[in-house]
Amino acid sequence: MTNTVMILGMAAVTVFVKAALFVLGDRVVFPPLLKQALGFVPVTVLTAIIVPMILSPNGEGLELTWRNPQLVGALAAVLACVVTGKQLLTIAVALGVFFAWQLGVLA
C-alpha cells in the first residue's frame, strides 16, 4: 500500500511538472544559468547509468581487468571518439571491440 501511494505520488508530481510546462509554454522563461545547467542533464544521466555498468558489470565491485569486455569496449570508444570525433563510428568501434573481445578473447 505504501509503495502504491508513493508511485502514484511520483506520477502526479511528474505529470504536474510536465503539464505546467506545456500549459504555460513560452510564458515560462528560464534564467540563462538554468538553461545552461539543463543542457548537462542528458550527459549526466547517461554517465550515471553507463559508468557503473562498465566498471562493475556483475554488480560485485570494481572489475578493472582485461577480462571485462565492457571496460575494453568503453576504452576503445573513448579512443575512437578522441581520434575521429564521429559518433556513429565511435558506437561501431565500441560494439565491435566489445563483441570481438567477448567472443574471441574470452571464449
N, C-alpha and C positions, 0 to 999 in steps of 0.2 A: 504494500500500500504506500509506504514512504517513497519507494523508488518511482512508483507511478506518478505520484504527486510531483516529485522532483522533475521527472521527464516532461510532464505537462507544463510545469512552471518554466522550464528552459525553452520549451517550444513556444509558449506565449511570449516570452521576452524576445526570442528571435524573430517571431512574426511581427511583433510590435516595432522593433527597431527597423526591420526591412520595410514594413508598410509605411512607417513615418517618413523614411527617405523617399519612397515612391510618391507618397501623397504630397509632401512638401516640395519635391522636385528641385527646381533651381532657386527656390527661396532660401534654401539652406546653403550658406557659404562657409566653407571651412577655411580656417587660417592657413597661410602657406606652409607653416611649420607642420601642421597636422597633415596636410596633403602630402608633404614630403615623407612624413613618417608612415603614412598609409601605403606609400609606394614600396616600402620594405616588407610589408606583411606577407605577400606570397613567398618571397625568398626565405623569410624567417620560418614560416610554417613548413615549407618543403624541407628546409635544412633540419628542422626538429623531427621530421618524420624519417628522413633518409639516413642521417648520420648514425642513429642507434642501430638501424638495420645493417649498416656497413660494418660498424665496429663490433657489434655483438649480435651476429645473425641468429644464434641459437638462444639468446637471452640468458646466457650463463657467464657473464663477464666479458671483458675485452678479449678479442681474438686477433691480435696483431701479428699474425704469422702468414707465411706464403701459402698456407693451406686454406686460407679464407678467400674464396673466389670473389666475393662481394668487394673485399678490400682491393684486390688486384684489379678488378674491373673499374672501381672508382678511381684508383691511381691512374689507370690508362685513360679514363675520361678527363681527368684534370690535365694530364699531359696533352691529350688531343685538343682540348679546348684552348690551352695556352698556345700551342703551336699553330692551330688553324683558325680558331675563333669562330668556327662554324658549328651550330647547334646540332644539326642533323648528323653530321659526320661524327661529332662527339658521342651522340647516342649510339650510332652504329659501331663505333670503335669499342665503346664500353660493353655493349651487348656481345660483340664478337669475342672480345677478350674474356668476358665472364664465362660464356658457354665453352669456349675453347679450353679455358683453364679448368672448368668443372668436368668437362667430358674427356679432355686429353691428358691433363697433368694429374688430376686426382683420381681418374678412373682406374 
